[in-house]
């Protein structure tokens, strides 16, 4: 019984941490713009269509072999892990970014990316 309660409590905390503010996330996304854009590839791949996409699968983008072989499908949980520590999550990734240490900032960024995926900019 104790294990079940602990598991449920941990799941509730994790789910709560994933609820972010997309408006705050848009500001955080401005840090990503040096390498990424929503609708087109830059140094990093585009983010439109990110949710449900297999890592390393944007046609024509030159991903690292590590990213292509990762087997990750992007959702809130995989993004949370990757954004916390990209180099640990996918050793050998070409994304040389240390990650976002603040869980709230990660949640906000993920909420923005989720919202932006449905934006007019991504439906073009």
CNS distance restraints for C-alpha pairs under 8 A (distance, minus, plus):
assign (resid   1 and name CA) (resid   5 and name CA) 6.30 0.50 0.50
assign (resid   2 and name CA) (resid   6 and name CA) 6.13 0.50 0.50
assign (resid   3 and name CA) (resid   7 and name CA) 6.03 0.50 0.50
assign (resid   4 and name CA) (resid   8 and name CA) 6.11 0.50 0.50
assign (resid   5 and name CA) (resid   9 and name CA) 6.04 0.50 0.50
assign (resid   6 and name CA) (resid  10 and name CA) 6.05 0.50 0.50
assign (resid   7 and name CA) (resid  11 and name CA) 6.12 0.50 0.50
assign (resid   8 and name CA) (resid  12 and name CA) 6.12 0.50 0.50
assign (resid   9 and name CA) (resid  13 and name CA) 6.26 0.50 0.50
assign (resid  10 and name CA) (resid  14 and name CA) 6.17 0.50 0.50
assign (resid  11 and name CA) (resid  15 and name CA) 6.06 0.50 0.50
assign (resid  12 and name CA) (resid  16 and name CA) 6.08 0.50 0.50
assign (resid  13 and name CA) (resid  17 and name CA) 6.14 0.50 0.50
assign (resid  14 and name CA) (resid  18 and name CA) 6.49 0.50 0.50
assign (resid  15 and name CA) (resid  19 and name CA) 6.99 0.50 0.50
assign (resid  17 and name CA) (resid 103 and name CA) 7.09 0.50 0.50
assign (resid  17 and name CA) (resid 104 and name CA) 6.91 0.50 0.50
assign (resid  17 and name CA) (resid 107 and name CA) 6.47 0.50 0.50
assign (resid  18 and name CA) (resid  76 and name CA) 7.05 0.50 0.50
assign (resid  18 and name CA) (resid  80 and name CA) 7.97 0.50 0.50
assign (resid  18 and name CA) (resid 107 and name CA) 4.99 0.50 0.50
assign (resid  18 and name CA) (resid 110 and name CA) 7.82 0.50 0.50
assign (resid  18 and name CA) (resid 111 and name CA) 7.96 0.50 0.50
assign (resid  19 and name CA) (resid 107 and name CA) 6.03 0.50 0.50
assign (resid  19 and name CA) (resid 108 and name CA) 7.42 0.50 0.50
assign (resid  19 and name CA) (resid 111 and name CA) 7.04 0.50 0.50
assign (resid  20 and name CA) (resid  25 and name CA) 7.57 0.50 0.50
assign (resid  20 and name CA) (resid 104 and name CA) 6.87 0.50 0.50
assign (resid  20 and name CA) (resid 105 and name CA) 7.87 0.50 0.50
assign (resid  20 and name CA) (resid 106 and name CA) 7.93 0.50 0.50
assign (resid  20 and name CA) (resid 107 and name CA) 4.47 0.50 0.50
assign (resid  20 and name CA) (resid 108 and name CA) 4.00 0.50 0.50
assign (resid  20 and name CA) (resid 109 and name CA) 7.30 0.50 0.50
assign (resid  20 and name CA) (resid 110 and name CA) 7.08 0.50 0.50
assign (resid  20 and name CA) (resid 111 and name CA) 5.21 0.50 0.50
assign (resid  20 and name CA) (resid 112 and name CA) 7.99 0.50 0.50
assign (resid  21 and name CA) (resid  25 and name CA) 6.12 0.50 0.50
assign (resid  21 and name CA) (resid 107 and name CA) 7.40 0.50 0.50
assign (resid  21 and name CA) (resid 108 and name CA) 4.70 0.50 0.50
assign (resid  21 and name CA) (resid 109 and name CA) 7.80 0.50 0.50
assign (resid  21 and name CA) (resid 111 and name CA) 6.03 0.50 0.50
assign (resid  21 and name CA) (resid 112 and name CA) 7.13 0.50 0.50
assign (resid  22 and name CA) (resid  26 and name CA) 6.09 0.50 0.50
assign (resid  22 and name CA) (resid 108 and name CA) 5.51 0.50 0.50
assign (resid  22 and name CA) (resid 109 and name CA) 6.68 0.50 0.50
assign (resid  22 and name CA) (resid 110 and name CA) 7.68 0.50 0.50
assign (resid  22 and name CA) (resid 111 and name CA) 4.79 0.50 0.50
assign (resid  22 and name CA) (resid 112 and name CA) 3.93 0.50 0.50
assign (resid  22 and name CA) (resid 113 and name CA) 7.67 0.50 0.50
assign (resid  22 and name CA) (resid 115 and name CA) 6.87 0.50 0.50
assign (resid  23 and name CA) (resid  27 and name CA) 6.93 0.50 0.50
assign (resid  23 and name CA) (resid 108 and name CA) 7.65 0.50 0.50
assign (resid  23 and name CA) (resid 112 and name CA) 6.76 0.50 0.50
assign (resid  24 and name CA) (resid  28 and name CA) 6.55 0.50 0.50
assign (resid  24 and name CA) (resid 105 and name CA) 7.90 0.50 0.50
assign (resid  24 and name CA) (resid 108 and name CA) 5.85 0.50 0.50
assign (resid  24 and name CA) (resid 109 and name CA) 7.39 0.50 0.50
assign (resid  24 and name CA) (resid 112 and name CA) 7.79 0.50 0.50
assign (resid  25 and name CA) (resid  29 and name CA) 6.01 0.50 0.50
assign (resid  25 and name CA) (resid 105 and name CA) 6.92 0.50 0.50
assign (resid  25 and name CA) (resid 106 and name CA) 7.94 0.50 0.50
assign (resid  25 and name CA) (resid 107 and name CA) 7.72 0.50 0.50
assign (resid  25 and name CA) (resid 108 and name CA) 4.19 0.50 0.50
assign (resid  25 and name CA) (resid 109 and name CA) 3.90 0.50 0.50
assign (resid  25 and name CA) (resid 110 and name CA) 7.05 0.50 0.50
assign (resid  25 and name CA) (resid 111 and name CA) 6.56 0.50 0.50
assign (resid  25 and name CA) (resid 112 and name CA) 4.92 0.50 0.50
assign (resid  25 and name CA) (resid 113 and name CA) 7.79 0.50 0.50
assign (resid  26 and name CA) (resid  30 and name CA) 6.66 0.50 0.50
assign (resid  26 and name CA) (resid 108 and name CA) 7.92 0.50 0.50
assign (resid  26 and name CA) (resid 109 and name CA) 6.68 0.50 0.50
assign (resid  26 and name CA) (resid 112 and name CA) 5.67 0.50 0.50
assign (resid  27 and name CA) (resid  31 and name CA) 7.78 0.50 0.50
assign (resid  28 and name CA) (resid  32 and name CA) 7.57 0.50 0.50
assign (resid  28 and name CA) (resid 105 and name CA) 7.11 0.50 0.50
assign (resid  28 and name CA) (resid 108 and name CA) 7.74 0.50 0.50
assign (resid  28 and name CA) (resid 109 and name CA) 6.14 0.50 0.50
assign (resid  29 and name CA) (resid  33 and name CA) 6.70 0.50 0.50
assign (resid  29 and name CA) (resid 109 and name CA) 6.33 0.50 0.50
assign (resid  29 and name CA) (resid 112 and name CA) 7.89 0.50 0.50
assign (resid  30 and name CA) (resid  34 and name CA) 7.93 0.50 0.50
assign (resid  32 and name CA) (resid  36 and name CA) 5.66 0.50 0.50
assign (resid  32 and name CA) (resid  37 and name CA) 7.73 0.50 0.50
assign (resid  33 and name CA) (resid  37 and name CA) 5.83 0.50 0.50
assign (resid  35 and name CA) (resid  42 and name CA) 5.72 0.50 0.50
assign (resid  35 and name CA) (resid  43 and name CA) 4.87 0.50 0.50
assign (resid  35 and name CA) (resid  44 and name CA) 5.17 0.50 0.50
assign (resid  36 and name CA) (resid  40 and name CA) 7.89 0.50 0.50
assign (resid  36 and name CA) (resid  41 and name CA) 6.61 0.50 0.50
assign (resid  36 and name CA) (resid  42 and name CA) 5.52 0.50 0.50
assign (resid  36 and name CA) (resid  43 and name CA) 6.59 0.50 0.50
assign (resid  36 and name CA) (resid  44 and name CA) 5.03 0.50 0.50
assign (resid  36 and name CA) (resid  45 and name CA) 6.14 0.50 0.50
assign (resid  36 and name CA) (resid  46 and name CA) 6.01 0.50 0.50
assign (resid  36 and name CA) (resid  47 and name CA) 7.33 0.50 0.50
assign (resid  37 and name CA) (resid  41 and name CA) 6.50 0.50 0.50
assign (resid  37 and name CA) (resid  42 and name CA) 6.77 0.50 0.50
assign (resid  37 and name CA) (resid  45 and name CA) 7.54 0.50 0.50
assign (resid  37 and name CA) (resid  46 and name CA) 5.34 0.50 0.50
assign (resid  37 and name CA) (resid  47 and name CA) 6.40 0.50 0.50
assign (resid  38 and name CA) (resid  46 and name CA) 5.13 0.50 0.50
assign (resid  38 and name CA) (resid  47 and name CA) 4.54 0.50 0.50
assign (resid  38 and name CA) (resid  48 and name CA) 5.05 0.50 0.50
assign (resid  38 and name CA) (resid 116 and name CA) 7.74 0.50 0.50
assign (resid  38 and name CA) (resid 121 and name CA) 7.62 0.50 0.50
assign (resid  38 and name CA) (resid 122 and name CA) 7.00 0.50 0.50
assign (resid  39 and name CA) (resid  46 and name CA) 5.57 0.50 0.50
assign (resid  39 and name CA) (resid  47 and name CA) 6.60 0.50 0.50
assign (resid  39 and name CA) (resid  48 and name CA) 5.53 0.50 0.50
assign (resid  39 and name CA) (resid 121 and name CA) 6.60 0.50 0.50
assign (resid  39 and name CA) (resid 122 and name CA) 5.89 0.50 0.50
assign (resid  40 and name CA) (resid  45 and name CA) 7.16 0.50 0.50
assign (resid  40 and name CA) (resid  46 and name CA) 4.87 0.50 0.50
assign (resid  40 and name CA) (resid  47 and name CA) 7.84 0.50 0.50
assign (resid  41 and name CA) (resid  45 and name CA) 4.51 0.50 0.50
assign (resid  41 and name CA) (resid  46 and name CA) 4.63 0.50 0.50
assign (resid  41 and name CA) (resid  61 and name CA) 7.41 0.50 0.50
assign (resid  42 and name CA) (resid  46 and name CA) 7.22 0.50 0.50
assign (resid  44 and name CA) (resid  95 and name CA) 7.82 0.50 0.50
assign (resid  45 and name CA) (resid  58 and name CA) 7.06 0.50 0.50
assign (resid  45 and name CA) (resid  61 and name CA) 6.51 0.50 0.50
assign (resid  46 and name CA) (resid  50 and name CA) 7.90 0.50 0.50
assign (resid  46 and name CA) (resid  58 and name CA) 7.98 0.50 0.50
assign (resid  47 and name CA) (resid 113 and name CA) 7.44 0.50 0.50
assign (resid  47 and name CA) (resid 117 and name CA) 7.56 0.50 0.50
assign (resid  48 and name CA) (resid 116 and name CA) 7.33 0.50 0.50
assign (resid  48 and name CA) (resid 117 and name CA) 5.18 0.50 0.50
assign (resid  48 and name CA) (resid 122 and name CA) 5.26 0.50 0.50
assign (resid  49 and name CA) (resid  53 and name CA) 6.71 0.50 0.50
assign (resid  49 and name CA) (resid 117 and name CA) 5.88 0.50 0.50
assign (resid  49 and name CA) (resid 122 and name CA) 7.38 0.50 0.50
assign (resid  50 and name CA) (resid  74 and name CA) 6.37 0.50 0.50
assign (resid  50 and name CA) (resid 113 and name CA) 7.96 0.50 0.50
assign (resid  50 and name CA) (resid 117 and name CA) 7.19 0.50 0.50
assign (resid  51 and name CA) (resid  73 and name CA) 7.72 0.50 0.50
assign (resid  51 and name CA) (resid  74 and name CA) 5.15 0.50 0.50
assign (resid  51 and name CA) (resid  75 and name CA) 5.23 0.50 0.50
assign (resid  51 and name CA) (resid 114 and name CA) 7.15 0.50 0.50
assign (resid  51 and name CA) (resid 117 and name CA) 7.72 0.50 0.50
assign (resid  52 and name CA) (resid  73 and name CA) 5.80 0.50 0.50
assign (resid  52 and name CA) (resid  74 and name CA) 5.34 0.50 0.50
assign (resid  52 and name CA) (resid  75 and name CA) 6.13 0.50 0.50
assign (resid  53 and name CA) (resid  57 and name CA) 7.23 0.50 0.50
assign (resid  53 and name CA) (resid  73 and name CA) 5.54 0.50 0.50
assign (resid  53 and name CA) (resid  74 and name CA) 5.68 0.50 0.50
assign (resid  54 and name CA) (resid  71 and name CA) 6.90 0.50 0.50
assign (resid  54 and name CA) (resid  72 and name CA) 5.85 0.50 0.50
assign (resid  54 and name CA) (resid  73 and name CA) 4.24 0.50 0.50
assign (resid  54 and name CA) (resid  74 and name CA) 6.29 0.50 0.50
assign (resid  55 and name CA) (resid  67 and name CA) 6.18 0.50 0.50
assign (resid  55 and name CA) (resid  68 and name CA) 6.26 0.50 0.50
assign (resid  55 and name CA) (resid  70 and name CA) 6.96 0.50 0.50
assign (resid  55 and name CA) (resid  71 and name CA) 6.77 0.50 0.50
assign (resid  55 and name CA) (resid  72 and name CA) 5.41 0.50 0.50
assign (resid  55 and name CA) (resid  73 and name CA) 5.78 0.50 0.50
assign (resid  55 and name CA) (resid  74 and name CA) 6.64 0.50 0.50
assign (resid  56 and name CA) (resid  61 and name CA) 7.99 0.50 0.50
assign (resid  56 and name CA) (resid  63 and name CA) 5.76 0.50 0.50
assign (resid  56 and name CA) (resid  64 and name CA) 7.77 0.50 0.50
assign (resid  56 and name CA) (resid  67 and name CA) 5.25 0.50 0.50
assign (resid  56 and name CA) (resid  68 and name CA) 4.31 0.50 0.50
assign (resid  56 and name CA) (resid  69 and name CA) 7.74 0.50 0.50
assign (resid  57 and name CA) (resid  61 and name CA) 7.81 0.50 0.50
assign (resid  57 and name CA) (resid  68 and name CA) 6.96 0.50 0.50
assign (resid  63 and name CA) (resid  67 and name CA) 6.28 0.50 0.50
assign (resid  63 and name CA) (resid  68 and name CA) 6.51 0.50 0.50
assign (resid  63 and name CA) (resid  94 and name CA) 7.41 0.50 0.50
assign (resid  64 and name CA) (resid  68 and name CA) 6.45 0.50 0.50
assign (resid  64 and name CA) (resid  92 and name CA) 7.36 0.50 0.50
assign (resid  64 and name CA) (resid  93 and name CA) 5.83 0.50 0.50
assign (resid  64 and name CA) (resid  94 and name CA) 5.74 0.50 0.50
assign (resid  65 and name CA) (resid  69 and name CA) 6.04 0.50 0.50
assign (resid  65 and name CA) (resid  92 and name CA) 7.84 0.50 0.50
assign (resid  65 and name CA) (resid  93 and name CA) 7.72 0.50 0.50
assign (resid  66 and name CA) (resid  70 and name CA) 5.93 0.50 0.50
assign (resid  66 and name CA) (resid  90 and name CA) 6.54 0.50 0.50
assign (resid  66 and name CA) (resid  91 and name CA) 6.77 0.50 0.50
assign (resid  66 and name CA) (resid  92 and name CA) 5.37 0.50 0.50
assign (resid  66 and name CA) (resid  93 and name CA) 5.51 0.50 0.50
assign (resid  67 and name CA) (resid  90 and name CA) 6.64 0.50 0.50
assign (resid  67 and name CA) (resid  92 and name CA) 7.71 0.50 0.50
assign (resid  67 and name CA) (resid  93 and name CA) 5.72 0.50 0.50
assign (resid  70 and name CA) (resid  90 and name CA) 6.67 0.50 0.50
assign (resid  72 and name CA) (resid  78 and name CA) 7.09 0.50 0.50
assign (resid  73 and name CA) (resid  78 and name CA) 7.14 0.50 0.50
assign (resid  74 and name CA) (resid  78 and name CA) 5.60 0.50 0.50
assign (resid  74 and name CA) (resid  79 and name CA) 6.10 0.50 0.50
assign (resid  75 and name CA) (resid  79 and name CA) 5.95 0.50 0.50
assign (resid  76 and name CA) (resid  80 and name CA) 6.01 0.50 0.50
assign (resid  76 and name CA) (resid 110 and name CA) 6.56 0.50 0.50
assign (resid  77 and name CA) (resid  81 and name CA) 6.39 0.50 0.50
assign (resid  78 and name CA) (resid  82 and name CA) 6.08 0.50 0.50
assign (resid  79 and name CA) (resid  83 and name CA) 5.75 0.50 0.50
assign (resid  79 and name CA) (resid 110 and name CA) 7.17 0.50 0.50
assign (resid  80 and name CA) (resid  84 and name CA) 6.13 0.50 0.50
assign (resid  80 and name CA) (resid 106 and name CA) 6.45 0.50 0.50
assign (resid  80 and name CA) (resid 107 and name CA) 7.33 0.50 0.50
assign (resid  80 and name CA) (resid 110 and name CA) 7.58 0.50 0.50
assign (resid  81 and name CA) (resid  85 and name CA) 6.60 0.50 0.50
assign (resid  81 and name CA) (resid  86 and name CA) 7.64 0.50 0.50
assign (resid  81 and name CA) (resid  89 and name CA) 6.68 0.50 0.50
assign (resid  82 and name CA) (resid  86 and name CA) 4.61 0.50 0.50
assign (resid  82 and name CA) (resid  89 and name CA) 5.53 0.50 0.50
assign (resid  82 and name CA) (resid  90 and name CA) 7.60 0.50 0.50
assign (resid  82 and name CA) (resid  99 and name CA) 7.68 0.50 0.50
assign (resid  83 and name CA) (resid  99 and name CA) 5.13 0.50 0.50
assign (resid  83 and name CA) (resid 100 and name CA) 5.79 0.50 0.50
assign (resid  83 and name CA) (resid 106 and name CA) 6.72 0.50 0.50
assign (resid  84 and name CA) (resid  99 and name CA) 5.02 0.50 0.50
assign (resid  84 and name CA) (resid 100 and name CA) 5.19 0.50 0.50
assign (resid  84 and name CA) (resid 101 and name CA) 5.86 0.50 0.50
assign (resid  84 and name CA) (resid 103 and name CA) 7.74 0.50 0.50
assign (resid  84 and name CA) (resid 106 and name CA) 7.39 0.50 0.50
assign (resid  85 and name CA) (resid  89 and name CA) 6.09 0.50 0.50
assign (resid  85 and name CA) (resid  98 and name CA) 6.24 0.50 0.50
assign (resid  85 and name CA) (resid  99 and name CA) 4.92 0.50 0.50
assign (resid  85 and name CA) (resid 100 and name CA) 7.31 0.50 0.50
assign (resid  86 and name CA) (resid  90 and name CA) 6.01 0.50 0.50
assign (resid  86 and name CA) (resid  91 and name CA) 7.75 0.50 0.50
assign (resid  86 and name CA) (resid  93 and name CA) 7.48 0.50 0.50
assign (resid  86 and name CA) (resid  95 and name CA) 7.15 0.50 0.50
assign (resid  86 and name CA) (resid  96 and name CA) 7.91 0.50 0.50
assign (resid  86 and name CA) (resid  97 and name CA) 6.94 0.50 0.50
assign (resid  86 and name CA) (resid  98 and name CA) 6.71 0.50 0.50
assign (resid  86 and name CA) (resid  99 and name CA) 6.04 0.50 0.50
assign (resid  87 and name CA) (resid  91 and name CA) 5.05 0.50 0.50
assign (resid  87 and name CA) (resid  92 and name CA) 6.85 0.50 0.50
assign (resid  87 and name CA) (resid  93 and name CA) 6.37 0.50 0.50
assign (resid  87 and name CA) (resid  95 and name CA) 7.58 0.50 0.50
assign (resid  87 and name CA) (resid  96 and name CA) 7.31 0.50 0.50
assign (resid  87 and name CA) (resid  97 and name CA) 7.77 0.50 0.50
assign (resid  87 and name CA) (resid  98 and name CA) 7.21 0.50 0.50
assign (resid 100 and name CA) (resid 105 and name CA) 7.13 0.50 0.50
assign (resid 100 and name CA) (resid 106 and name CA) 6.35 0.50 0.50
assign (resid 101 and name CA) (resid 105 and name CA) 8.00 0.50 0.50
assign (resid 101 and name CA) (resid 106 and name CA) 7.88 0.50 0.50
assign (resid 102 and name CA) (resid 106 and name CA) 6.41 0.50 0.50
assign (resid 103 and name CA) (resid 107 and name CA) 6.17 0.50 0.50
assign (resid 104 and name CA) (resid 108 and name CA) 6.11 0.50 0.50
assign (resid 105 and name CA) (resid 109 and name CA) 6.07 0.50 0.50
assign (resid 106 and name CA) (resid 110 and name CA) 6.11 0.50 0.50
assign (resid 107 and name CA) (resid 111 and name CA) 6.13 0.50 0.50
assign (resid 108 and name CA) (resid 112 and name CA) 6.23 0.50 0.50
assign (resid 109 and name CA) (resid 113 and name CA) 6.18 0.50 0.50
assign (resid 110 and name CA) (resid 114 and name CA) 6.10 0.50 0.50
assign (resid 111 and name CA) (resid 115 and name CA) 6.19 0.50 0.50
assign (resid 112 and name CA) (resid 116 and name CA) 5.88 0.50 0.50
assign (resid 113 and name CA) (resid 117 and name CA) 6.06 0.50 0.50
assign (resid 114 and name CA) (resid 118 and name CA) 7.28 0.50 0.50
assign (resid 115 and name CA) (resid 119 and name CA) 6.80 0.50 0.50
assign (resid 116 and name CA) (resid 121 and name CA) 7.87 0.50 0.50
assign (resid 116 and name CA) (resid 122 and name CA) 7.15 0.50 0.50
assign (resid 117 and name CA) (resid 122 and name CA) 5.83 0.50 0.50
assign (resid 118 and name CA) (resid 122 and name CA) 6.38 0.50 0.50
assign (resid 118 and name CA) (resid 123 and name CA) 7.01 0.50 0.50
assign (resid 119 and name CA) (resid 123 and name CA) 6.52 0.50 0.50
assign (resid 120 and name CA) (resid 124 and name CA) 6.45 0.50 0.50
